[in-house]
Structure formats: structure tokens, C-alpha cells
Amino acid sequence: MILVTGGTGLVGAHLLLHLLQENEAVRAIYRSESSVEKTKNLFRMENQIALFDKIEWMEADITDIPALEKAFENVTHVYHCAALISFDTHDEEKLRKTNIEGTANVVNCCIDFNVKKICHVSSIAALGDVKEGETVITEETEWNPEKNHGDYALTKYGAETEVWRASQEGLDIVIVNPGVIFGKGFGTAGSGLLLQKIQNGFPFYTKGSTGITSVDDVVAIMIQLMKSPISGERFTIVSENITLQNLLNSIADAMQKKRPYLYARPYMTSLYWRIDWLLSKLFFKKQTFTRATSKSSHSLETYDNSKVISQLNYAFRPMRECLITVSQAHRKAQ
């Protein structure tokens, strides 16, 4: 039996679809009935609703150990996709509890229930920090605790630490570090928020860069890693390094919307995150743009995907096709 945490999120839902298409026996945990509907909608979009009915759903939270232990009965392999994604500084405690404490609970259950192998979904945010004069980030780039990291990055790094600890205790583990993930079916969650901004006519762009990938590549690599003898390794999953300006332009073109046309210079984004922080304090609203977000929007680091390509002989899908498909699907759903 395979257990998937985070089965109601973008990666987890697409993973469930792929696993069931391979006739695997799958159990997934959920926190609310409404969240399960998002996964069901994806299966409906793909005309695979019959497969959805084969999922064994169990109500549990990764921070609730008794419920989690019930979900681990007769489980042999685990895909840990559950995580809280937030860049709001007010969510620091929630991020730590879900991403670090929750992951510790999951790997502890893996050890207690003699699970054979776990695949942990991390993020490029948890990869290391380049030294002065360097621009390329690999799986071996060292994390610099002296540098300023956002709460999300810190907690994803902390979650990885728990997985490495379990590896030292004998659990077979693999870690994937995806870039910004694009996929159908999840509205404004994750990268969907970026799609929605372009849909609404967002006018600003920056000249930084980031790594992007499709959800299909992420889940295909995860499944291949879990079926392989590879253990104790992590892999950067980035299909393409792209400037944020080109990324926004590609989405706008696919949606037949106006391209962002106002360059947000570093001093402007630096000012904006401070204003956003102040407004969040005054009006008790979520912070949408942080210091870390401001910094990353101008960052020019690139991510090296050669390890996963060489070890798995993997060929990434063209991101241009993915962005067109996902952007058009988002537009139709509005």
C-alpha cells in the first residue's frame, strides 16, 4: 500500500492520478471534505473519475500523531507531499508546525511502521546559497545560515533535516527539490496565483530569474526515484531557468492578455514590501509581498538539473507547451 500525504494539493493530486494509472493501491489523507473535491475535480478534468473512486481516503493531519498512525497501517511506501506554502510573516508558527514538526511525525511513523522508502517533496527554496561571484545552484551548494531566508525556506530546510535524520536511522529516502510548479486544476493555489494576477492585468515585472517545471515532470521523477535503488539523495527538479519577465510574458501571451509593462526596480520592491508589512499590521490582513520575495524577484541564480537527467536518463517536457496548456486552462476556468 502506498500512502500519499498532501493528496489534495497540486503535486499530491497529480501524483495520485499517475499512481492509479499504474494500477497501484493508494491511500491518501485529507483534512476536510472540501479539499478532497479539488482532487476529484482534477480526475474529472482528465476523464478519470473511475480511478478517483479507487483512492482509499483517511481523515488525518500530519500534526495529529494518533490519526497519522492509523493511516500508516499496512503502508510500504510514502510520498510526503503535504506542506504549508505561505510567505506571510504572520504564519511563521504555522509553517514550523506543519513543515518541520509534521515532517518529523511522518518520518517517525515511517520508521515505526517499517516503511521501505519515502519520497519527500521539498523545494528549490531549501537548496543552498551561492557564494560571491557564483550563480549556479546544485544539490551540493551549501546552506548559509547567516543569510536572510524567508520563513517558508527555513521550514522547508528544517523539514529536509528531519528526513536526513531518518536516513541516518536506516530509512531509505529520496528528496526532490522542484522549482515553481505549473499544473492544471488548482485555481489560485501556488503558481495559480501568478496566473490569476496576469488574468487580472498585473502590470509589473522584474528582471530576476527562477526555475520552473511542470507537475507531470515532478510526479514522473518521484515515481521513477521510488522504484529505483537510489537512496539518500536529493534531486533538483527544474525543467528550465527563465527570467521572470519572460515567464510573465509567456503566460500573458497564452491568456491573450497584455504583457506586464512596468519595470519594478529593486528600490521599488524594497519599498513595497515595507508598505505591505505595515498594512498587514494595521488591518490584520495577510502579507502578500515580503523582504524575501522582494530579494528573490531580482535574483539571478540558476538551478542545475544535470543530476536528475544523468542518473535517471530523464528528458524534461518543453515548458513552453506546459505554460500554454496551464494558462489556457486557467483562463477557461474563470
Secondary structure, 3 states (H helix, E strand, C coil): CEEEECCCCHHHHHHHHHHHHCCCCEEEEECCHHHHHHHHHHHHHCCCHHHHCCCEEEECCCCCHHHHHHHCCCCCEEEECCCCCCCCHHHHHHHHHHHHHHHHHHHHHHHHCCCCEEEEECCHHHCCCCCCCCCEECCCCCCCCCCCCCHHHHHHHHHHHHHHHHHHCCCEEEEEEECEEECCCCCCCCCHHHHHHHHCCCCEECCCEEEEEEHHHHHHHHHHHHHCCCCCEEEEECCEEEEHHHHHHHHHHHHCCCCCCEECCHHHHHHHHHHHHHHHHHHCCCCCCCHHHHHHCCCCCEECCHHHHHHHCCCCCCHHHHHHHHHHHHHHHC
